[in-house]
Amino acid sequence: MVMESESKLDTELSDEFLRRMVAWQRLEDTLRNGNQVVDLKLLEIEPGEEDNFPDRESVKNWLEDHIARTPPNSAGVKHAQRCDGLLAFSEAVLGKRESLGVYLSRTLGVTPAAIPDSEIREQRDRVVGLFSNLGFAFNEAGWRRYQEAEPPTREKTKAAVLDAEQRVIPIVLETINRSDLPLDFDTRVVRRNRPWISRIIGGPDRFSHEINFHPRNRFRYFMGLEEPLEAHELVYHLVQALCLRENIRSGVLSRDYAITTIPGIEQMPNESMAQAMPFFVPEILERMSPYGRFALEYGVLRDMVLNRNALIFANADGYSDEWIKAYTLDYLPGQPPEKIVSEFIPLRRDDPRYRSYYYSYSGSHELRKEAEDMTDEQRRRVITYAYNHQPGYSELASFIEQQKTA
Ligand SMILES: [Zn+2]
């Protein structure tokens, strides 16, 4: 495969950056408020005593100083952009409330844009059609019946994990010509009082795939969800992590990529690709059950509605919490109404992490449209690129554009 070598940041500066980000995570861990900075850590990175931060203010100061010390063209634009995003995040955890447009462009490296209502409605119609084929009405009562029809179980989730591991991931590894990568991960069912339902952590030795069955997230599980969920988590995130770790070890990618951060400019292409994965690999789509197919399309709709809601929050005038609740329920009847006000709105409006986190999924419908327009070979090239690099969203978009015109 073709892999141009990335422009490298001065190694010392880069290693200091990695140690400091891990030290920042340690500081957040001692504050015990669940704030997460480092997402994936792909190499063994051990901060020394001198790397420790006494408080968040010193993190912000270090980032400002680091940006000032980074030679403007040594690491490409990306490192500076990445650090500015982390600086915006560190300012937000200290209480600064930047406008959402500025915050998203700094943390995710994108200019936020509203998805046209007509496209959201079109996706809603698709979802309603699939849901009624399953015998359910797309409203709160219909959703409740659907959720009660067959509640999620650990057994079903584990079966989906096994299927991804034994059947789907090998297909994808072969597609991208990386069948040599060992699938060194474990799956654990956990109960953590956090808003996520699954994640990949770890990295240097092994990865852990955690599935969160905490009761607070029960509403997010429904029949068929495990199919797109495992395509997202294992087929995309795990394989992406394996590829990156290998590329850093073999020197194809700079060590600078050994951590991914939340928020970070790599987050939007990664989350949006993970959501759109089945559209890029026809074998995944073809073997989905009607329930899995519904869950996949509902996920795309959810990403679109979250995009729309995020931008409503940015221009909050005239949109009451009640309006947002009614709008959300019209498109996503599976959202418990009380949670929209108590959790959904505050996290997305005020929380430094979740403010950008959910926007980062909103590229999934664009990527899905692109995938549907491409040949198998073009799709293969796009996923190979996304898995092996840490592109920003605009880099991924221009790579796709190139493939279409090549
Ligand atoms: Zn994800």
Residues whose N, C-alpha, C, O or C-beta is under 5 A from the ligand:
A	BS01	ZN	E271 A274
